[in-house]
Amino acid sequence: MEVKIGVQHAPREIVLESGQSVEEVERVVAEALAGKSALLSLQDEKGRKILVPADRLAYVEIGEPTVRKVGFGAL
C-alpha cells in the first residue's frame, strides 16, 4: 500500500510502500495526531522505519499502489 506523508516546512512529501494494513496505518496516524505519541512511526516493505514528528505532520494520504504499465498497449 502506498502512503504519502506531507511534512510542514518541507518542500517534498515522503512516499513509501508499506506492508501494514490500512486500519493499522490509520490507527498509528490517529494516535500521533491525538498526542498519544510524539512520533509517527511507519515501516516500509524493506523493513526501514520512517519517523516523523507528530507536530510537523501536514497530511497523510493512504492509498493502493498504482501498477505501472509496461510496453506499448492500446489506450
PyMOL Python script that loads the backbone (N, CA, C, O; Angstrom):
from pymol import cmd

cmd.read_pdbstr("""\
ATOM      1  N   MET A   1       0.845  -1.163   0.000  1.00  0.00           N
ATOM      2  CA  MET A   1       0.000   0.000   0.000  1.00  0.00           C
ATOM      3  C   MET A   1       0.897   1.235   0.000  1.00  0.00           C
ATOM      4  O   MET A   1       1.924   1.266   0.678  1.00  0.00           O
ATOM      5  N   GLU A   2       0.504   2.243  -0.758  1.00  0.00           N
ATOM      6  CA  GLU A   2       1.284   3.474  -0.843  1.00  0.00           C
ATOM      7  C   GLU A   2       0.813   4.473   0.213  1.00  0.00           C
ATOM      8  O   GLU A   2      -0.385   4.688   0.400  1.00  0.00           O
ATOM      9  N   VAL A   3       1.783   5.075   0.896  1.00  0.00           N
ATOM     10  CA  VAL A   3       1.493   6.094   1.906  1.00  0.00           C
ATOM     11  C   VAL A   3       2.308   7.335   1.555  1.00  0.00           C
ATOM     12  O   VAL A   3       3.520   7.258   1.350  1.00  0.00           O
ATOM     13  N   LYS A   4       1.625   8.484   1.487  1.00  0.00           N
ATOM     14  CA  LYS A   4       2.296   9.766   1.246  1.00  0.00           C
ATOM     15  C   LYS A   4       2.127  10.613   2.494  1.00  0.00           C
ATOM     16  O   LYS A   4       1.023  10.753   3.021  1.00  0.00           O
ATOM     17  N   ILE A   5       3.251  11.184   2.965  1.00  0.00           N
ATOM     18  CA  ILE A   5       3.239  11.994   4.181  1.00  0.00           C
ATOM     19  C   ILE A   5       3.746  13.388   3.836  1.00  0.00           C
ATOM     20  O   ILE A   5       4.862  13.551   3.342  1.00  0.00           O
ATOM     21  N   GLY A   6       2.924  14.380   4.099  1.00  0.00           N
ATOM     22  CA  GLY A   6       3.335  15.767   3.926  1.00  0.00           C
ATOM     23  C   GLY A   6       3.858  16.290   5.253  1.00  0.00           C
ATOM     24  O   GLY A   6       3.229  16.109   6.296  1.00  0.00           O
ATOM     25  N   VAL A   7       5.007  16.936   5.205  1.00  0.00           N
ATOM     26  CA  VAL A   7       5.645  17.472   6.405  1.00  0.00           C
ATOM     27  C   VAL A   7       5.706  18.988   6.277  1.00  0.00           C
ATOM     28  O   VAL A   7       6.108  19.515   5.240  1.00  0.00           O
ATOM     29  N   GLN A   8       5.307  19.685   7.336  1.00  0.00           N
ATOM     30  CA  GLN A   8       5.336  21.142   7.328  1.00  0.00           C
ATOM     31  C   GLN A   8       6.759  21.634   7.106  1.00  0.00           C
ATOM     32  O   GLN A   8       7.713  21.051   7.621  1.00  0.00           O
ATOM     33  N   HIS A   9       6.894  22.700   6.343  1.00  0.00           N
ATOM     34  CA  HIS A   9       8.173  23.362   6.057  1.00  0.00           C
ATOM     35  C   HIS A   9       9.142  22.459   5.305  1.00  0.00           C
ATOM     36  O   HIS A   9      10.351  22.683   5.349  1.00  0.00           O
ATOM     37  N   ALA A  10       8.629  21.435   4.610  1.00  0.00           N
ATOM     38  CA  ALA A  10       9.453  20.572   3.772  1.00  0.00           C
ATOM     39  C   ALA A  10       8.912  20.657   2.348  1.00  0.00           C
ATOM     40  O   ALA A  10       7.706  20.524   2.136  1.00  0.00           O
ATOM     41  N   PRO A  11       9.786  20.876   1.377  1.00  0.00           N
ATOM     42  CA  PRO A  11       9.309  21.061   0.007  1.00  0.00           C
ATOM     43  C   PRO A  11       8.787  19.789  -0.661  1.00  0.00           C
ATOM     44  O   PRO A  11       8.028  19.872  -1.626  1.00  0.00           O
ATOM     45  N   ARG A  12       9.179  18.622  -0.167  1.00  0.00           N
ATOM     46  CA  ARG A  12       8.768  17.372  -0.797  1.00  0.00           C
ATOM     47  C   ARG A  12       8.051  16.490   0.208  1.00  0.00           C
ATOM     48  O   ARG A  12       8.286  16.582   1.413  1.00  0.00           O
ATOM     49  N   GLU A  13       7.176  15.636  -0.299  1.00  0.00           N
ATOM     50  CA  GLU A  13       6.479  14.697   0.564  1.00  0.00           C
ATOM     51  C   GLU A  13       7.273  13.399   0.672  1.00  0.00           C
ATOM     52  O   GLU A  13       8.119  13.107  -0.173  1.00  0.00           O
ATOM     53  N   ILE A  14       6.998  12.636   1.701  1.00  0.00           N
ATOM     54  CA  ILE A  14       7.609  11.333   1.895  1.00  0.00           C
ATOM     55  C   ILE A  14       6.655  10.297   1.310  1.00  0.00           C
ATOM     56  O   ILE A  14       5.476  10.269   1.662  1.00  0.00           O
ATOM     57  N   VAL A  15       7.158   9.450   0.423  1.00  0.00           N
ATOM     58  CA  VAL A  15       6.344   8.410  -0.206  1.00  0.00           C
ATOM     59  C   VAL A  15       6.976   7.072   0.116  1.00  0.00           C
ATOM     60  O   VAL A  15       8.175   6.876  -0.081  1.00  0.00           O
ATOM     61  N   LEU A  16       6.155   6.140   0.618  1.00  0.00           N
ATOM     62  CA  LEU A  16       6.671   4.817   0.926  1.00  0.00           C
ATOM     63  C   LEU A  16       5.642   3.748   0.619  1.00  0.00           C
ATOM     64  O   LEU A  16       4.437   4.001   0.640  1.00  0.00           O
ATOM     65  N   GLU A  17       6.127   2.559   0.337  1.00  0.00           N
ATOM     66  CA  GLU A  17       5.275   1.388   0.163  1.00  0.00           C
ATOM     67  C   GLU A  17       5.317   0.628   1.479  1.00  0.00           C
ATOM     68  O   GLU A  17       6.383   0.200   1.923  1.00  0.00           O
ATOM     69  N   SER A  18       4.166   0.463   2.093  1.00  0.00           N
ATOM     70  CA  SER A  18       4.091  -0.184   3.397  1.00  0.00           C
ATOM     71  C   SER A  18       3.335  -1.502   3.288  1.00  0.00           C
ATOM     72  O   SER A  18       2.374  -1.621   2.528  1.00  0.00           O
ATOM     73  N   GLY A  19       3.781  -2.486   4.057  1.00  0.00           N
ATOM     74  CA  GLY A  19       3.092  -3.758   4.136  1.00  0.00           C
ATOM     75  C   GLY A  19       2.016  -3.759   5.207  1.00  0.00           C
ATOM     76  O   GLY A  19       1.296  -4.746   5.361  1.00  0.00           O
ATOM     77  N   GLN A  20       1.897  -2.657   5.953  1.00  0.00           N
ATOM     78  CA  GLN A  20       0.901  -2.545   7.011  1.00  0.00           C
ATOM     79  C   GLN A  20      -0.488  -2.382   6.397  1.00  0.00           C
ATOM     80  O   GLN A  20      -0.623  -1.910   5.268  1.00  0.00           O
ATOM     81  N   SER A  21      -1.508  -2.771   7.140  1.00  0.00           N
ATOM     82  CA  SER A  21      -2.880  -2.642   6.652  1.00  0.00           C
ATOM     83  C   SER A  21      -3.333  -1.188   6.750  1.00  0.00           C
ATOM     84  O   SER A  21      -2.735  -0.380   7.461  1.00  0.00           O
ATOM     85  N   VAL A  22      -4.403  -0.873   6.020  1.00  0.00           N
ATOM     86  CA  VAL A  22      -4.961   0.478   6.040  1.00  0.00           C
ATOM     87  C   VAL A  22      -5.387   0.847   7.460  1.00  0.00           C
ATOM     88  O   VAL A  22      -5.133   1.961   7.919  1.00  0.00           O
ATOM     89  N   GLU A  23      -6.032  -0.090   8.151  1.00  0.00           N
ATOM     90  CA  GLU A  23      -6.511   0.161   9.509  1.00  0.00           C
ATOM     91  C   GLU A  23      -5.359   0.434  10.464  1.00  0.00           C
ATOM     92  O   GLU A  23      -5.464   1.301  11.331  1.00  0.00           O
ATOM     93  N   GLU A  24      -4.262  -0.298  10.311  1.00  0.00           N
ATOM     94  CA  GLU A  24      -3.104  -0.110  11.187  1.00  0.00           C
ATOM     95  C   GLU A  24      -2.460   1.260  10.958  1.00  0.00           C
ATOM     96  O   GLU A  24      -2.087   1.938  11.916  1.00  0.00           O
ATOM     97  N   VAL A  25      -2.331   1.664   9.704  1.00  0.00           N
ATOM     98  CA  VAL A  25      -1.752   2.978   9.397  1.00  0.00           C
ATOM     99  C   VAL A  25      -2.655   4.080   9.934  1.00  0.00           C
ATOM    100  O   VAL A  25      -2.167   5.052  10.510  1.00  0.00           O
ATOM    101  N   GLU A  26      -3.975   3.941   9.752  1.00  0.00           N
ATOM    102  CA  GLU A  26      -4.918   4.930  10.283  1.00  0.00           C
ATOM    103  C   GLU A  26      -4.806   5.043  11.799  1.00  0.00           C
ATOM    104  O   GLU A  26      -4.837   6.147  12.341  1.00  0.00           O
ATOM    105  N   ARG A  27      -4.676   3.919  12.482  1.00  0.00           N
ATOM    106  CA  ARG A  27      -4.573   3.917  13.944  1.00  0.00           C
ATOM    107  C   ARG A  27      -3.312   4.640  14.399  1.00  0.00           C
ATOM    108  O   ARG A  27      -3.358   5.452  15.323  1.00  0.00           O
ATOM    109  N   VAL A  28      -2.184   4.344  13.751  1.00  0.00           N
ATOM    110  CA  VAL A  28      -0.909   4.970  14.127  1.00  0.00           C
ATOM    111  C   VAL A  28      -0.953   6.478  13.882  1.00  0.00           C
ATOM    112  O   VAL A  28      -0.456   7.254  14.699  1.00  0.00           O
ATOM    113  N   VAL A  29      -1.545   6.895  12.761  1.00  0.00           N
ATOM    114  CA  VAL A  29      -1.653   8.327  12.452  1.00  0.00           C
ATOM    115  C   VAL A  29      -2.568   9.010  13.458  1.00  0.00           C
ATOM    116  O   VAL A  29      -2.251  10.095  13.945  1.00  0.00           O
ATOM    117  N   ALA A  30      -3.701   8.387  13.775  1.00  0.00           N
ATOM    118  CA  ALA A  30      -4.638   8.973  14.739  1.00  0.00           C
ATOM    119  C   ALA A  30      -4.004   9.119  16.113  1.00  0.00           C
ATOM    120  O   ALA A  30      -4.220  10.125  16.789  1.00  0.00           O
ATOM    121  N   GLU A  31      -3.225   8.129  16.538  1.00  0.00           N
ATOM    122  CA  GLU A  31      -2.541   8.222  17.838  1.00  0.00           C
ATOM    123  C   GLU A  31      -1.539   9.362  17.841  1.00  0.00           C
ATOM    124  O   GLU A  31      -1.425  10.087  18.829  1.00  0.00           O
ATOM    125  N   ALA A  32      -0.812   9.527  16.746  1.00  0.00           N
ATOM    126  CA  ALA A  32       0.170  10.611  16.678  1.00  0.00           C
ATOM    127  C   ALA A  32      -0.520  11.974  16.706  1.00  0.00           C
ATOM    128  O   ALA A  32      -0.055  12.892  17.383  1.00  0.00           O
ATOM    129  N   LEU A  33      -1.623  12.108  15.977  1.00  0.00           N
ATOM    130  CA  LEU A  33      -2.323  13.388  15.942  1.00  0.00           C
ATOM    131  C   LEU A  33      -3.041  13.690  17.252  1.00  0.00           C
ATOM    132  O   LEU A  33      -3.230  14.855  17.599  1.00  0.00           O
ATOM    133  N   ALA A  34      -3.442  12.651  17.982  1.00  0.00           N
ATOM    134  CA  ALA A  34      -4.127  12.846  19.261  1.00  0.00           C
ATOM    135  C   ALA A  34      -3.152  13.158  20.395  1.00  0.00           C
ATOM    136  O   ALA A  34      -3.570  13.495  21.503  1.00  0.00           O
ATOM    137  N   GLY A  35      -1.858  13.046  20.118  1.00  0.00           N
ATOM    138  CA  GLY A  35      -0.860  13.342  21.138  1.00  0.00           C
ATOM    139  C   GLY A  35      -0.475  12.143  21.981  1.00  0.00           C
ATOM    140  O   GLY A  35       0.237  12.293  22.975  1.00  0.00           O
ATOM    141  N   LYS A  36      -0.928  10.959  21.608  1.00  0.00           N
ATOM    142  CA  LYS A  36      -0.571   9.758  22.371  1.00  0.00           C
ATOM    143  C   LYS A  36       0.880   9.353  22.144  1.00  0.00           C
ATOM    144  O   LYS A  36       1.484   8.697  22.993  1.00  0.00           O
ATOM    145  N   SER A  37       1.443   9.743  20.995  1.00  0.00           N
ATOM    146  CA  SER A  37       2.862   9.513  20.735  1.00  0.00           C
ATOM    147  C   SER A  37       3.434  10.751  20.061  1.00  0.00           C
ATOM    148  O   SER A  37       2.741  11.444  19.316  1.00  0.00           O
ATOM    149  N   ALA A  38       4.693  11.019  20.327  1.00  0.00           N
ATOM    150  CA  ALA A  38       5.331  12.218  19.784  1.00  0.00           C
ATOM    151  C   ALA A  38       5.796  12.027  18.346  1.00  0.00           C
ATOM    152  O   ALA A  38       6.069  12.999  17.642  1.00  0.00           O
ATOM    153  N   LEU A  39       5.888  10.759  17.910  1.00  0.00           N
ATOM    154  CA  LEU A  39       6.371  10.458  16.574  1.00  0.00           C
ATOM    155  C   LEU A  39       5.373   9.595  15.812  1.00  0.00           C
ATOM    156  O   LEU A  39       4.720   8.725  16.387  1.00  0.00           O
ATOM    157  N   LEU A  40       5.264   9.845  14.525  1.00  0.00           N
ATOM    158  CA  LEU A  40       4.556   8.935  13.633  1.00  0.00           C
ATOM    159  C   LEU A  40       5.600   7.951  13.148  1.00  0.00           C
ATOM    160  O   LEU A  40       6.591   8.351  12.539  1.00  0.00           O
ATOM    161  N   SER A  41       5.396   6.682  13.406  1.00  0.00           N
ATOM    162  CA  SER A  41       6.359   5.645  13.050  1.00  0.00           C
ATOM    163  C   SER A  41       5.705   4.648  12.112  1.00  0.00           C
ATOM    164  O   SER A  41       4.744   3.973  12.483  1.00  0.00           O
ATOM    165  N   LEU A  42       6.230   4.555  10.885  1.00  0.00           N
ATOM    166  CA  LEU A  42       5.752   3.598   9.893  1.00  0.00           C
ATOM    167  C   LEU A  42       6.929   2.788   9.378  1.00  0.00           C
ATOM    168  O   LEU A  42       8.074   3.239   9.411  1.00  0.00           O
ATOM    169  N   GLN A  43       6.633   1.583   8.902  1.00  0.00           N
ATOM    170  CA  GLN A  43       7.683   0.713   8.376  1.00  0.00           C
ATOM    171  C   GLN A  43       7.377   0.413   6.920  1.00  0.00           C
ATOM    172  O   GLN A  43       6.242   0.090   6.571  1.00  0.00           O
ATOM    173  N   ASP A  44       8.411   0.521   6.057  1.00  0.00           N
ATOM    174  CA  ASP A  44       8.183   0.238   4.647  1.00  0.00           C
ATOM    175  C   ASP A  44       8.386  -1.250   4.367  1.00  0.00           C
ATOM    176  O   ASP A  44       8.699  -2.023   5.273  1.00  0.00           O
ATOM    177  N   GLU A  45       8.208  -1.641   3.113  1.00  0.00           N
ATOM    178  CA  GLU A  45       8.289  -3.051   2.743  1.00  0.00           C
ATOM    179  C   GLU A  45       9.681  -3.630   2.896  1.00  0.00           C
ATOM    180  O   GLU A  45       9.821  -4.847   3.015  1.00  0.00           O
ATOM    181  N   LYS A  46      10.716  -2.802   2.898  1.00  0.00           N
ATOM    182  CA  LYS A  46      12.087  -3.270   3.047  1.00  0.00           C
ATOM    183  C   LYS A  46      12.525  -3.329   4.503  1.00  0.00           C
ATOM    184  O   LYS A  46      13.672  -3.674   4.788  1.00  0.00           O
ATOM    185  N   GLY A  47      11.628  -2.999   5.427  1.00  0.00           N
ATOM    186  CA  GLY A  47      11.939  -3.064   6.850  1.00  0.00           C
ATOM    187  C   GLY A  47      12.482  -1.782   7.442  1.00  0.00           C
ATOM    188  O   GLY A  47      12.803  -1.742   8.630  1.00  0.00           O
ATOM    189  N   ARG A  48      12.593  -0.726   6.639  1.00  0.00           N
ATOM    190  CA  ARG A  48      13.094   0.549   7.154  1.00  0.00           C
ATOM    191  C   ARG A  48      11.984   1.272   7.896  1.00  0.00           C
ATOM    192  O   ARG A  48      10.819   1.206   7.503  1.00  0.00           O
ATOM    193  N   LYS A  49      12.349   1.969   8.980  1.00  0.00           N
ATOM    194  CA  LYS A  49      11.371   2.744   9.745  1.00  0.00           C
ATOM    195  C   LYS A  49      11.447   4.199   9.346  1.00  0.00           C
ATOM    196  O   LYS A  49      12.531   4.762   9.187  1.00  0.00           O
ATOM    197  N   ILE A  50      10.277   4.803   9.185  1.00  0.00           N
ATOM    198  CA  ILE A  50      10.170   6.218   8.887  1.00  0.00           C
ATOM    199  C   ILE A  50       9.558   6.880  10.112  1.00  0.00           C
ATOM    200  O   ILE A  50       8.460   6.520  10.535  1.00  0.00           O
ATOM    201  N   LEU A  51      10.269   7.850  10.683  1.00  0.00           N
ATOM    202  CA  LEU A  51       9.806   8.554  11.874  1.00  0.00           C
ATOM    203  C   LEU A  51       9.609  10.025  11.531  1.00  0.00           C
ATOM    204  O   LEU A  51      10.513  10.678  11.008  1.00  0.00           O
ATOM    205  N   VAL A  52       8.426  10.536  11.828  1.00  0.00           N
ATOM    206  CA  VAL A  52       8.106  11.936  11.568  1.00  0.00           C
ATOM    207  C   VAL A  52       7.543  12.528  12.852  1.00  0.00           C
ATOM    208  O   VAL A  52       6.640  11.938  13.447  1.00  0.00           O
ATOM    209  N   PRO A  53       8.048  13.678  13.298  1.00  0.00           N
ATOM    210  CA  PRO A  53       7.458  14.303  14.485  1.00  0.00           C
ATOM    211  C   PRO A  53       5.977  14.594  14.251  1.00  0.00           C
ATOM    212  O   PRO A  53       5.611  15.166  13.224  1.00  0.00           O
ATOM    213  N   ALA A  54       5.137  14.209  15.184  1.00  0.00           N
ATOM    214  CA  ALA A  54       3.689  14.343  15.037  1.00  0.00           C
ATOM    215  C   ALA A  54       3.259  15.802  14.880  1.00  0.00           C
ATOM    216  O   ALA A  54       2.285  16.083  14.182  1.00  0.00           O
ATOM    217  N   ASP A  55       3.963  16.721  15.510  1.00  0.00           N
ATOM    218  CA  ASP A  55       3.570  18.127  15.419  1.00  0.00           C
ATOM    219  C   ASP A  55       3.956  18.767  14.083  1.00  0.00           C
ATOM    220  O   ASP A  55       3.604  19.921  13.835  1.00  0.00           O
ATOM    221  N   ARG A  56       4.674  18.041  13.219  1.00  0.00           N
ATOM    222  CA  ARG A  56       5.078  18.553  11.905  1.00  0.00           C
ATOM    223  C   ARG A  56       4.277  17.941  10.762  1.00  0.00           C
ATOM    224  O   ARG A  56       4.537  18.249   9.599  1.00  0.00           O
ATOM    225  N   LEU A  57       3.304  17.075  11.070  1.00  0.00           N
ATOM    226  CA  LEU A  57       2.505  16.448  10.024  1.00  0.00           C
ATOM    227  C   LEU A  57       1.586  17.461   9.362  1.00  0.00           C
ATOM    228  O   LEU A  57       0.872  18.196  10.043  1.00  0.00           O
ATOM    229  N   ALA A  58       1.601  17.500   8.044  1.00  0.00           N
ATOM    230  CA  ALA A  58       0.675  18.341   7.297  1.00  0.00           C
ATOM    231  C   ALA A  58      -0.502  17.497   6.813  1.00  0.00           C
ATOM    232  O   ALA A  58      -1.656  17.903   6.942  1.00  0.00           O
ATOM    233  N   TYR A  59      -0.205  16.315   6.251  1.00  0.00           N
ATOM    234  CA  TYR A  59      -1.244  15.399   5.797  1.00  0.00           C
ATOM    235  C   TYR A  59      -0.666  14.003   5.639  1.00  0.00           C
ATOM    236  O   TYR A  59       0.549  13.836   5.533  1.00  0.00           O
ATOM    237  N   VAL A  60      -1.532  13.007   5.623  1.00  0.00           N
ATOM    238  CA  VAL A  60      -1.153  11.628   5.342  1.00  0.00           C
ATOM    239  C   VAL A  60      -2.170  11.084   4.353  1.00  0.00           C
ATOM    240  O   VAL A  60      -3.371  11.081   4.622  1.00  0.00           O
ATOM    241  N   GLU A  61      -1.685  10.625   3.213  1.00  0.00           N
ATOM    242  CA  GLU A  61      -2.552  10.069   2.175  1.00  0.00           C
ATOM    243  C   GLU A  61      -2.301   8.570   2.097  1.00  0.00           C
ATOM    244  O   GLU A  61      -1.173   8.131   1.876  1.00  0.00           O
ATOM    245  N   ILE A  62      -3.357   7.792   2.278  1.00  0.00           N
ATOM    246  CA  ILE A  62      -3.251   6.335   2.271  1.00  0.00           C
ATOM    247  C   ILE A  62      -3.983   5.825   1.041  1.00  0.00           C
ATOM    248  O   ILE A  62      -5.150   6.153   0.829  1.00  0.00           O
ATOM    249  N   GLY A  63      -3.301   5.020   0.224  1.00  0.00           N
ATOM    250  CA  GLY A  63      -3.938   4.510  -0.986  1.00  0.00           C
ATOM    251  C   GLY A  63      -3.322   3.215  -1.441  1.00  0.00           C
ATOM    252  O   GLY A  63      -2.334   2.742  -0.880  1.00  0.00           O
ATOM    253  N   GLU A  64      -3.908   2.660  -2.445  1.00  0.00           N
ATOM    254  CA  GLU A  64      -3.399   1.435  -3.038  1.00  0.00           C
ATOM    255  C   GLU A  64      -2.272   1.774  -4.008  1.00  0.00           C
ATOM    256  O   GLU A  64      -2.265   2.855  -4.598  1.00  0.00           O
ATOM    257  N   PRO A  65      -1.325   0.862  -4.176  1.00  0.00           N
ATOM    258  CA  PRO A  65      -0.231   1.127  -5.117  1.00  0.00           C
ATOM    259  C   PRO A  65      -0.756   1.146  -6.552  1.00  0.00           C
ATOM    260  O   PRO A  65      -1.674   0.402  -6.899  1.00  0.00           O
ATOM    261  N   THR A  66      -0.170   1.992  -7.367  1.00  0.00           N
ATOM    262  CA  THR A  66      -0.543   2.036  -8.770  1.00  0.00           C
ATOM    263  C   THR A  66       0.353   1.087  -9.544  1.00  0.00           C
ATOM    264  O   THR A  66       1.568   1.065  -9.348  1.00  0.00           O
ATOM    265  N   VAL A  67      -0.240   0.322 -10.403  1.00  0.00           N
ATOM    266  CA  VAL A  67       0.513  -0.635 -11.206  1.00  0.00           C
ATOM    267  C   VAL A  67       1.003   0.087 -12.439  1.00  0.00           C
ATOM    268  O   VAL A  67       0.222   0.683 -13.181  1.00  0.00           O
ATOM    269  N   ARG A  68       2.309   0.027 -12.650  1.00  0.00           N
ATOM    270  CA  ARG A  68       2.879   0.691 -13.827  1.00  0.00           C
ATOM    271  C   ARG A  68       2.705  -0.207 -15.042  1.00  0.00           C
ATOM    272  O   ARG A  68       2.984  -1.406 -15.000  1.00  0.00           O
ATOM    273  N   LYS A  69       2.234   0.404 -16.127  1.00  0.00           N
ATOM    274  CA  LYS A  69       2.072  -0.339 -17.361  1.00  0.00           C
ATOM    275  C   LYS A  69       3.390  -0.314 -18.117  1.00  0.00           C
ATOM    276  O   LYS A  69       4.060   0.714 -18.213  1.00  0.00           O
ATOM    277  N   VAL A  70       3.736  -1.462 -18.642  1.00  0.00           N
ATOM    278  CA  VAL A  70       4.996  -1.591 -19.378  1.00  0.00           C
ATOM    279  C   VAL A  70       4.657  -1.947 -20.814  1.00  0.00           C
ATOM    280  O   VAL A  70       3.787  -2.778 -21.075  1.00  0.00           O
ATOM    281  N   GLY A  71       5.344  -1.317 -21.724  1.00  0.00           N
ATOM    282  CA  GLY A  71       5.131  -1.649 -23.124  1.00  0.00           C
ATOM    283  C   GLY A  71       4.234  -0.648 -23.822  1.00  0.00           C
ATOM    284  O   GLY A  71       3.888   0.401 -23.278  1.00  0.00           O
ATOM    285  N   PHE A  72       3.870  -1.001 -25.030  1.00  0.00           N
ATOM    286  CA  PHE A  72       3.056  -0.128 -25.861  1.00  0.00           C
ATOM    287  C   PHE A  72       1.702  -0.773 -26.048  1.00  0.00           C
ATOM    288  O   PHE A  72       1.489  -1.504 -27.015  1.00  0.00           O
ATOM    289  N   GLY A  73       0.797  -0.514 -25.147  1.00  0.00           N
ATOM    290  CA  GLY A  73      -0.556  -1.065 -25.247  1.00  0.00           C
ATOM    291  C   GLY A  73      -1.500  -0.058 -25.837  1.00  0.00           C
ATOM    292  O   GLY A  73      -1.187   1.127 -25.955  1.00  0.00           O
ATOM    293  N   ALA A  74      -2.649  -0.542 -26.202  1.00  0.00           N
ATOM    294  CA  ALA A  74      -3.682   0.345 -26.717  1.00  0.00           C
ATOM    295  C   ALA A  74      -4.236   1.198 -25.593  1.00  0.00           C
ATOM    296  O   ALA A  74      -4.437   0.707 -24.482  1.00  0.00           O
ATOM    297  N   LEU A  75      -4.482   2.454 -25.864  1.00  0.00           N
ATOM    298  CA  LEU A  75      -5.021   3.364 -24.861  1.00  0.00           C
ATOM    299  C   LEU A  75      -6.448   3.241 -24.821  1.00  0.00           C
ATOM    300  O   LEU A  75      -7.105   3.925 -24.037  1.00  0.00           O
TER     301      LEU A  75
END
""", "prot")
cmd.dss("prot")
cmd.show_as("cartoon", "prot")
cmd.util.cbc("prot")
cmd.orient("prot")
